[in-house]
């Protein structure tokens, strides 16, 4: 990708630091296994206009999963998982992000590609200040191996290896080799004048920033050596898709972890889910491949619809939507998170906030079922609502109630009348009718 002035842009900067804790396990199923608990941290490319934004380097905190029999780890869609060989369960570790990258550092510290000792020192200090905030925690936890992945780490490893800058011919990135490369770059005055083997023309402009950032990471985390891995974000995406194909969706694990973290009321989730799916099942075929994704999103939204209560009960739906829109959610793309946030935001209150969504969007159907289920279970009881039936037509929705339901549920009838008014204000009709089996339904006056 190139800017208008012909300046070549880098697509992503990755750094990954795994921590491996190895211990012996007894025989399992007749086989002797070495259980390896590995923590891998990987960055997500932060999208910027034209690819020229900052990049973020993500690292896991020192939290340990409590599930036993953890064997190995995988990087899925740029997030961190621990996978059990025995249970096929996956655990997500928390992520921290540091916003820095070769492109932004080029623009900030090395305009026109010029490098001198003062500019390079300023870039190193800026990167070190970012890493300093998390260095103590990681050093206390410790690690056995540091691994860098993707473009910049690969290029640095290639340059150090091909030009014999690493001591004793070791592979990867070494502290001593990085220091030698740093001095050569400052002496040359620019990456273009460096003239070393392994330098890629398409990454020339970001090399000074990459060296400065990697030097700061080595310094602040006291890393002596870093190996390089080809596995990066694209492979993580393929792994995630493979999991879904094998009927194991990493997003389910993420939702489960969020429910635990925010102490979601499991009983209320079950009540709302049962009613919402019963309503949705009257509008679409729940087991149809065509609607599979919509059913998944409704389930996830229901599971997380009350996470905002952890912030405040007042307008908790807004707090929940903000969390879902901005949190690190392994397996979910930004678009997925935006959809979840929209559903959670739309579970209650005025609907004008969703007015930008076009008529006919399948999310309206999900919002309708979620709102109605939340409303029906606002007393947080287990009362079934199997006697309700719903229909969808081009102008809106229709809710049929048994005769006499209004008299036996006056408070709920009033809430439904207000709900119908909220839908009417955005141009979507919600007709509420009273029905008797075998007779013509009549509008219900609420």
C-alpha positions as CSV (number, residue, x, y, z in Angstrom):
1,X,0.0,0.0,0.0
2,X,1.4,3.4,-0.9
3,X,0.5,7.0,0.1
4,X,0.1,9.6,-2.6
5,X,3.7,10.7,-2.2
6,X,4.9,7.2,-3.0
7,X,5.9,6.5,0.6
8,X,5.6,2.7,1.2
9,X,3.6,1.8,4.3
10,X,3.9,-1.2,6.6
11,X,0.7,-3.2,7.2
12,X,1.4,-4.4,10.7
13,X,4.0,-4.6,13.5
14,X,3.9,-7.7,15.7
15,X,5.6,-8.6,18.9
16,X,4.9,-11.8,20.7
17,X,6.3,-12.9,24.1
18,X,5.4,-16.4,25.2
19,X,6.0,-17.7,28.7
20,X,6.4,-21.4,29.0
21,X,6.1,-23.3,32.3
22,X,7.1,-26.9,31.8
23,X,6.4,-29.8,34.1
24,X,6.1,-33.6,34.0
25,X,2.7,-35.3,33.9
26,X,2.0,-39.0,34.7
27,X,0.9,-41.4,32.0
28,X,-2.4,-40.4,30.4
29,X,-4.1,-43.1,28.3
30,X,-0.9,-45.1,28.3
31,X,1.2,-42.2,26.9
32,X,3.7,-40.1,28.8
33,X,3.0,-36.4,28.1
34,X,5.1,-33.4,29.0
35,X,2.5,-30.7,29.9
36,X,3.6,-27.4,28.6
37,X,1.8,-24.3,29.8
38,X,2.7,-21.5,27.4
39,X,1.5,-17.9,27.4
40,X,1.8,-16.1,24.1
41,X,1.1,-12.5,23.6
42,X,0.5,-11.1,20.2
43,X,-0.4,-7.7,18.8
44,X,-3.5,-6.8,16.8
45,X,-2.8,-4.4,13.9
46,X,-4.5,-1.2,14.7
47,X,-6.2,0.0,11.6
48,X,-5.3,3.5,10.4
49,X,-6.1,5.5,7.3
50,X,-4.0,4.1,4.5
51,X,-2.3,1.7,6.9
52,X,-0.4,4.6,8.5
53,X,-1.7,4.5,12.0
54,X,0.0,3.4,15.2
55,X,0.3,-0.3,15.9
56,X,-0.3,-1.8,19.3
57,X,1.8,-4.4,20.9
58,X,-0.2,-6.7,23.2
59,X,1.0,-8.6,26.2
60,X,-0.9,-11.0,28.6
61,X,-1.0,-10.2,32.3
62,X,0.2,-12.8,34.8
63,X,-3.2,-14.3,35.5
64,X,-3.3,-18.1,35.5
65,X,-6.2,-20.2,34.4
66,X,-7.5,-22.5,37.1
67,X,-8.4,-25.4,34.8
68,X,-6.0,-28.3,35.0
69,X,-4.4,-30.3,32.2
70,X,-3.4,-27.3,30.2
71,X,-1.0,-28.6,27.6
72,X,-0.3,-26.1,24.9
73,X,-1.2,-22.7,23.5
74,X,-2.5,-21.3,20.2
75,X,-2.7,-17.7,19.0
76,X,-6.2,-17.2,17.5
77,X,-7.1,-14.1,15.6
78,X,-4.4,-12.1,17.3
79,X,-5.6,-13.1,20.8
80,X,-4.2,-15.5,23.4
81,X,-5.6,-18.9,24.3
82,X,-4.5,-21.8,26.4
83,X,-5.8,-25.1,25.0
84,X,-6.2,-28.3,26.9
85,X,-5.2,-31.5,25.1
86,X,-7.6,-33.5,27.2
87,X,-10.7,-31.4,27.4
88,X,-10.3,-29.2,24.2
89,X,-11.2,-26.3,26.4
90,X,-9.6,-22.9,25.8
91,X,-8.9,-20.1,28.2
92,X,-8.4,-16.5,27.3
93,X,-5.8,-14.5,29.1
94,X,-6.1,-10.8,29.7
95,X,-4.4,-8.5,27.2
96,X,-2.7,-5.1,27.6
97,X,-1.9,-3.0,24.6
98,X,0.9,-0.6,24.0
99,X,0.4,1.9,21.2
100,X,3.6,2.2,19.2
101,X,4.9,1.1,15.9
102,X,7.5,1.6,13.2
103,X,5.3,3.9,11.0
104,X,4.3,6.3,13.7
105,X,7.9,6.4,15.0
106,X,9.2,7.1,11.6
107,X,6.8,10.1,11.3
108,X,7.5,11.2,14.8
109,X,11.3,10.8,15.2
110,X,12.8,10.1,11.8
111,X,11.2,12.5,9.3
112,X,12.6,12.1,5.8
113,X,14.4,9.0,7.1
114,X,17.2,10.8,8.8
115,X,18.7,9.0,11.8
116,X,21.2,10.4,14.3
117,X,22.1,9.6,17.9
118,X,19.8,12.2,19.4
119,X,16.8,11.2,17.4
120,X,17.3,7.5,18.0
121,X,17.7,8.1,21.7
122,X,14.4,10.0,21.8
123,X,12.7,7.2,20.0
124,X,14.1,4.6,22.4
125,X,13.1,6.6,25.5
126,X,9.5,7.0,24.1
127,X,9.2,3.3,23.6
128,X,10.8,2.5,26.9
129,X,8.3,4.7,28.7
130,X,5.4,2.6,27.1
131,X,7.0,-0.7,28.1
132,X,8.0,0.5,31.6
133,X,4.4,0.5,32.8
134,X,4.0,-3.3,32.4
135,X,7.7,-4.4,32.8
136,X,7.7,-5.1,36.5
137,X,4.7,-7.5,36.4
138,X,6.2,-9.5,33.6
139,X,9.6,-9.7,35.2
140,X,8.1,-10.9,38.4
141,X,6.2,-13.6,36.5
142,X,9.2,-14.6,34.4
143,X,9.4,-16.5,31.1
144,X,11.6,-19.1,29.5
145,X,11.4,-17.9,25.9
146,X,10.6,-14.7,24.0
147,X,9.3,-15.0,20.5
148,X,8.8,-12.3,17.9
149,X,6.4,-12.7,15.0
150,X,5.5,-10.9,11.8
151,X,7.3,-8.4,9.6
152,X,9.6,-6.3,11.7
153,X,10.7,-9.2,13.9
154,X,11.4,-11.3,10.9
155,X,13.4,-8.6,9.1
156,X,15.5,-7.8,12.2
157,X,16.2,-11.5,12.7
158,X,17.2,-11.8,9.0
159,X,19.5,-8.8,9.1
160,X,21.3,-10.0,12.3
161,X,21.7,-13.5,11.0
162,X,22.8,-12.7,7.4
163,X,25.3,-10.1,8.5
164,X,26.8,-12.1,11.4
165,X,25.8,-9.5,13.9
166,X,24.7,-12.0,16.5
167,X,27.4,-13.5,18.7
168,X,28.6,-17.0,18.0
169,X,26.3,-17.2,14.9
170,X,23.1,-17.7,16.9
171,X,19.8,-17.3,15.2
172,X,17.0,-14.9,16.0
173,X,17.4,-11.5,17.7
174,X,20.0,-11.1,20.4
175,X,20.7,-8.1,22.7
176,X,24.2,-7.8,21.5
177,X,23.3,-8.1,17.8
178,X,20.6,-5.5,18.2
179,X,23.1,-3.1,19.8
180,X,25.5,-3.6,16.9
181,X,22.7,-2.9,14.4
182,X,21.7,0.2,16.3
183,X,25.3,1.6,16.1
184,X,25.5,0.8,12.4
185,X,22.3,2.6,11.7
186,X,23.3,5.7,13.6
187,X,26.6,5.7,11.9
188,X,25.0,5.3,8.4
189,X,22.5,8.2,9.1
190,X,19.6,6.4,7.4
191,X,18.2,3.0,6.7
192,X,18.7,3.5,3.0
193,X,22.5,4.1,3.5
194,X,22.9,1.1,5.8
195,X,23.3,-1.4,2.9
196,X,23.1,-4.6,4.9
197,X,21.9,-8.0,3.6
198,X,18.4,-9.0,4.5
199,X,17.0,-5.5,4.3
200,X,13.7,-5.3,2.5
201,X,13.0,-2.3,0.3
202,X,9.3,-2.3,1.2
203,X,10.1,-2.0,4.9
204,X,13.0,0.4,4.7
205,X,11.1,3.4,6.0
206,X,10.0,1.7,9.2
207,X,13.3,0.0,10.1
208,X,14.6,2.7,12.3
209,X,11.4,2.8,14.4
210,X,11.4,-1.0,14.6
211,X,14.9,-1.1,15.8
212,X,14.2,1.6,18.4
213,X,11.1,-0.2,19.7
214,X,12.7,-3.6,19.8
215,X,15.8,-2.2,21.6
216,X,13.5,-0.6,24.2
217,X,11.6,-3.9,24.7
218,X,14.8,-5.8,25.2
219,X,16.1,-3.2,27.6
220,X,13.0,-2.8,29.8
221,X,12.1,-6.5,29.9
222,X,15.8,-7.6,30.2
223,X,15.5,-9.9,27.3
224,X,18.8,-11.5,26.1
225,X,17.5,-13.4,23.1
226,X,14.3,-13.6,21.0
227,X,13.5,-16.3,18.5
228,X,11.3,-15.7,15.5
229,X,8.0,-17.5,14.6
230,X,6.2,-17.4,11.3
231,X,2.9,-17.9,13.1
232,X,1.1,-14.5,13.2
233,X,-2.4,-13.0,12.8
234,X,-3.3,-14.7,9.5
235,X,-2.6,-18.1,10.9
236,X,-4.5,-17.3,14.0
237,X,-7.5,-16.4,11.9
238,X,-7.3,-19.7,10.1
239,X,-7.1,-21.5,13.4
240,X,-10.1,-19.7,14.7
241,X,-12.1,-20.6,11.5
242,X,-11.0,-24.2,11.8
243,X,-12.3,-24.3,15.3
244,X,-15.7,-23.1,14.1
245,X,-15.7,-25.7,11.3
246,X,-15.1,-28.3,14.0
247,X,-18.0,-27.0,16.0
248,X,-15.8,-25.3,18.6
249,X,-16.2,-21.5,18.4
250,X,-13.7,-19.6,20.4
251,X,-16.2,-16.9,20.8
252,X,-18.3,-19.1,23.0
253,X,-15.3,-19.3,25.4
254,X,-14.9,-15.6,25.4
255,X,-18.6,-15.1,26.2
256,X,-18.4,-17.6,29.1
257,X,-15.3,-15.8,30.5
258,X,-17.0,-12.5,30.3
259,X,-20.0,-13.9,32.2
260,X,-17.7,-15.0,34.9
261,X,-15.7,-11.8,35.0
262,X,-18.8,-9.6,35.3
263,X,-20.7,-12.0,37.5
264,X,-23.7,-12.3,35.3
265,X,-26.9,-13.7,36.8
266,X,-27.0,-17.1,35.2
267,X,-30.7,-17.7,36.1
268,X,-31.8,-14.5,34.5
269,X,-29.8,-15.4,31.3
270,X,-31.6,-18.8,31.1
271,X,-35.0,-17.2,31.5
272,X,-34.5,-14.5,28.9
273,X,-32.8,-16.9,26.5
274,X,-35.6,-19.4,26.7
275,X,-38.3,-16.8,26.0
276,X,-36.3,-14.9,23.3
277,X,-35.4,-18.1,21.4
278,X,-39.1,-19.2,21.6
279,X,-40.1,-15.9,20.1
280,X,-37.4,-16.0,17.5
281,X,-38.3,-19.6,16.6
282,X,-41.8,-18.3,15.6
283,X,-40.2,-15.9,13.1
284,X,-37.4,-18.1,11.6
285,X,-36.2,-21.6,11.6
286,X,-33.6,-21.7,14.4
287,X,-31.8,-24.8,13.0
288,X,-31.5,-23.4,9.5
289,X,-27.9,-22.8,8.3
290,X,-29.1,-19.5,6.9
291,X,-30.0,-18.2,10.3
292,X,-27.3,-19.9,12.4
293,X,-25.2,-16.8,12.8
294,X,-28.2,-14.7,13.9
295,X,-29.1,-17.3,16.5
296,X,-25.5,-17.3,17.8
297,X,-25.5,-13.5,18.2
298,X,-28.8,-13.5,20.0
299,X,-27.5,-16.1,22.4
300,X,-24.3,-14.1,23.0
301,X,-26.2,-10.8,23.4
302,X,-28.5,-12.4,26.0
303,X,-25.6,-13.9,27.9
304,X,-23.9,-10.5,28.1
305,X,-26.9,-8.2,28.2
306,X,-26.5,-7.4,31.9
307,X,-22.7,-7.0,32.2
308,X,-23.1,-3.3,32.4
309,X,-24.7,-3.8,35.9
310,X,-21.1,-4.2,37.1
311,X,-20.6,-0.5,36.3
312,X,-23.9,0.9,37.5
313,X,-27.6,-0.2,37.5
314,X,-28.6,3.1,36.0
315,X,-28.5,2.8,32.2
316,X,-26.6,-0.5,32.5
317,X,-27.4,-1.3,28.9
318,X,-25.3,1.7,27.8
319,X,-22.4,0.6,30.0
320,X,-22.6,-3.0,28.7
321,X,-22.6,-1.8,25.1
322,X,-19.5,0.3,25.7
323,X,-17.7,-2.6,27.3
324,X,-18.5,-4.9,24.4
325,X,-17.5,-2.3,21.8
326,X,-14.1,-1.6,23.4
327,X,-13.0,-4.7,25.3
328,X,-10.5,-7.3,23.9
329,X,-12.8,-10.2,23.0
330,X,-10.8,-13.1,21.5
331,X,-12.5,-14.6,18.5
332,X,-14.7,-11.6,17.8
333,X,-13.8,-9.1,15.1
334,X,-14.5,-5.4,15.6
335,X,-17.5,-5.8,13.4
336,X,-18.8,-8.7,15.6
337,X,-18.2,-6.6,18.7
338,X,-20.1,-3.7,17.2
339,X,-23.0,-6.0,16.5
340,X,-23.1,-7.3,20.0
341,X,-22.9,-3.8,21.4
342,X,-25.8,-2.7,19.2
343,X,-28.0,-5.6,20.5
344,X,-27.1,-4.9,24.1
345,X,-27.7,-1.2,23.7
346,X,-31.1,-1.9,22.1
347,X,-32.4,-4.2,24.8
348,X,-34.3,-1.3,26.5
349,X,-35.0,2.4,26.2
350,X,-35.8,4.5,23.2
351,X,-35.1,3.0,19.8
352,X,-34.0,6.2,18.1
353,X,-30.5,5.2,19.0
354,X,-30.8,2.4,16.4
355,X,-32.6,4.4,13.8
356,X,-29.6,4.3,11.5
357,X,-30.1,0.6,11.0
358,X,-32.0,0.1,7.7
359,X,-35.5,-1.4,7.7
360,X,-35.2,-5.1,6.9
361,X,-31.9,-5.6,8.7
362,X,-32.0,-8.9,10.5
363,X,-30.8,-7.2,13.7
364,X,-34.3,-5.6,14.1
365,X,-35.7,-9.1,14.5
366,X,-33.1,-9.9,17.2
367,X,-33.6,-6.6,19.0
368,X,-37.4,-7.3,19.0
369,X,-37.0,-10.7,20.6
370,X,-34.4,-9.6,23.1
371,X,-36.4,-6.5,24.2
372,X,-39.6,-8.5,24.5
373,X,-37.9,-11.2,26.5
374,X,-36.2,-8.7,28.8
375,X,-39.5,-6.9,29.4
376,X,-41.4,-10.1,30.1
377,X,-38.8,-11.2,32.7
378,X,-38.2,-7.8,34.3
379,X,-39.5,-9.3,37.6
380,X,-36.8,-11.9,37.3
381,X,-39.2,-14.8,37.8
382,X,-39.5,-18.1,36.0
383,X,-43.0,-17.6,34.7
384,X,-43.3,-19.2,31.3
385,X,-44.7,-17.2,28.4
386,X,-45.5,-20.1,26.0
387,X,-49.0,-18.7,25.4
388,X,-47.6,-15.7,23.5
389,X,-47.2,-15.8,19.7
390,X,-45.5,-13.3,17.4
391,X,-45.5,-12.6,13.7
392,X,-43.3,-10.4,11.4
393,X,-44.5,-8.5,8.3
394,X,-43.0,-5.8,6.1
395,X,-44.3,-3.0,8.4
396,X,-43.3,-4.4,11.8
397,X,-44.3,-7.1,14.3
398,X,-47.4,-8.5,15.8
399,X,-47.8,-9.9,19.3
400,X,-50.9,-12.1,20.0
401,X,-52.0,-12.5,23.6
402,X,-54.6,-14.9,25.1
403,X,-57.9,-13.3,26.0
404,X,-57.9,-12.1,29.6
405,X,-54.1,-11.7,29.7
406,X,-54.5,-7.9,30.1
407,X,-56.6,-8.3,33.3
408,X,-54.3,-10.8,34.9
409,X,-51.1,-9.0,34.0
410,X,-52.0,-5.2,34.2
411,X,-48.5,-4.0,34.9
412,X,-47.0,-6.0,32.0
413,X,-49.9,-4.9,29.7
414,X,-48.9,-1.3,30.5
415,X,-45.3,-2.0,29.7
416,X,-46.2,-3.5,26.4
417,X,-48.3,-0.5,25.5
418,X,-45.3,1.7,26.1
419,X,-43.1,-0.6,24.1
420,X,-45.5,-0.4,21.1
421,X,-45.3,3.4,21.3
422,X,-41.4,3.3,21.3
423,X,-41.5,1.2,18.1
424,X,-44.1,3.5,16.5
425,X,-41.8,6.5,17.0
426,X,-39.2,5.0,14.7
427,X,-41.8,4.0,12.0
428,X,-42.1,0.3,12.9
429,X,-45.4,-1.0,14.0
430,X,-45.9,-3.3,17.0
431,X,-49.5,-4.5,16.9
432,X,-50.7,-6.2,20.1
433,X,-53.8,-8.4,19.7
434,X,-56.0,-10.6,21.9
435,X,-56.8,-14.0,20.5
436,X,-59.1,-16.9,21.3
437,X,-58.3,-20.3,19.8
438,X,-60.4,-20.9,16.7
439,X,-61.6,-17.3,16.6
440,X,-60.5,-14.1,14.8
441,X,-58.0,-12.0,16.8
442,X,-59.0,-8.5,17.9
443,X,-56.8,-5.6,18.7
444,X,-56.0,-5.3,22.4
445,X,-56.7,-1.9,23.9
446,X,-53.9,-1.2,26.4
